[in-house]
Amino acid sequence: MARPSRLLKFVGISLILCIQVSFYSLLQAQDTSYARRIICALASPEMYGRGMQHRGDSIAAEFLRRELASYGVKPLAKNYFQYFRFPQTRTQPPIVQAGYRSQNVCAYLPGRSDTMVVFTAHYEHLGMHGDTIFFGAHDNASGTAAVLDLARVLSRGEHHYTYVFLFFGGEEAGLIGSGYFADIPLVKLDKIKLLINLDLFCGGNEGLMVVNAEDGRTKPFVDLLEEINGEHRFAAKIARRPNAANSDHYFFTPHCPAVFIYTLGGRYGGYHNPQDTCEACGLENYNGFLALMRALLERMEGKGR
């Protein structure tokens, strides 16, 4: 009788482990499914490339507002929108006409502390040139989806830090939306413990690049990110670059620790061309990258108490 009992016990444990693994796999698949849904919605023809043509940027902003409200993430501005108008831009042909009104989408989850961790992404793209739509899946529906996903996950629990989620317009025309927010902030910038900007987030077979990684205020966070990745291998590598005015983190760097993270290698449709579509956006590494972000927050939360 002993042998069958041990065998049944072994089979039972094996079944439990299989169920756990399967459940974990389903969770992972669901996460990727959510990101894919958001990317495909933002990069759909109905968004007109998220530019000024047919007010595609405003259609996208309303989509983000509804998503955030559905998770119970609170508005940081009235109806989530911080409006701004475009100055004369130097892009040829002009992406946006001077005086055009757009908006940043701003939300937060209150924590026990008023110290903030901020995630940002630019949601707009190049719009249309004639009848050609620039869909902008990699740039930057992907980063927008990742920040939305983090808001969705973080909305399920209580936290030490206050989490802020900023989706900027006007990045393609010269960081207009993020520059406006930095000039007329809706939060105290000196209360930001860390700002992470996600831009160009498809692919990533070769790992992640962190811009502004060697600044004295950001280096400890990047070191911690690298330490976590060494333990779990969420990304193939964590590479580092000095600061550059190449995405929306830039205007925050005088005020708080701010980094810009983008993917290296892998599958995406291109850069600033009509082939940057939802279907071409590879998400093979997405779950690992989001797990890395969540692990970083968990370590920071533990140290913040």
C-alpha positions, 0 to 999 in steps of 0.5 A: 500500500505504501508504494501506491500512496507515494505514487498518488502523492507524486502524481498529485504534486505533479498535477498541482505543479502543472496547473501552477505552470499552466496558470502562470503561462495563462497570466503571461499570455493574458499580459501580452494579449492586453498589450497587443490589444492596446497597440493594435487599437492605437495603431489602427486606421481609426486613429489616423496615425495619432496626429493632427489630421482628423484630430487623431491625437485627440481620438487616441487621448480619449481612448487612454482616458477611458482605459485609465478610468476603467482601472480606477486610476485617478485624473491628475488634471480635469478629465485627465487632460492637460491642454497645450498649443503648438508653437511654430515647429521646424519639422518639414513638412510640418507635423502640426500647424502652429496654434493646434491644440493637443493634450497630455493625458495625466493620471495617478494612483495615490500612495501612503507617501506623497513621494512619486514614481512616474511613468511616461510615454508619448502616445501621439505619432506622425499622423498622415502624409496625404493619404498615407497613415503612419501607424506608429506601433513601435513608436510609440503605441508600444511604450504607451501600452506598457505604461497603461499595463503598469497602471492596470496592474498597480491599480490592484493593490496599495503602495508606499509611493504615489504612482503617476502616469503621463502620456505626452502629445507633441513628442514627434514635433520636438518634445512639446507636450513634455516640455509644457508639463515640465514648465507647468507641472501638475505635481511637485517635480522635486517629489519625484523619486524616479521618472521612467520614460518608455519609448520604442518598446517592441522587439528587444531580443538584444535587451534594453538601453537606458538613456541618462544612466550614468547621472549621479541621481539615476545611476543607483536605480540603473545599478539596481535594475541591472542587479535584478536582471542579473538575478532573473535574466528578464532582458538579454542585457541592460545597456547604458547611454549618457543623457540626450534630448531624444525623448520625453524624459529630457526636460525632467532631468534638471528636476529629478532622476529621469531615464529613458528606456528603449529596446534593442534589436528584435522585430518591429516594422520600422522607424517613422515609416508606414510599415510600423504596424501592429502586426509587425510589432514583436512582443516576444520579450514584453512580459520579461521587460514588464516583470523587470519593471515590477521587480524594480518597483517592489525593491524600491517599495521595500526600501521606501518603507 
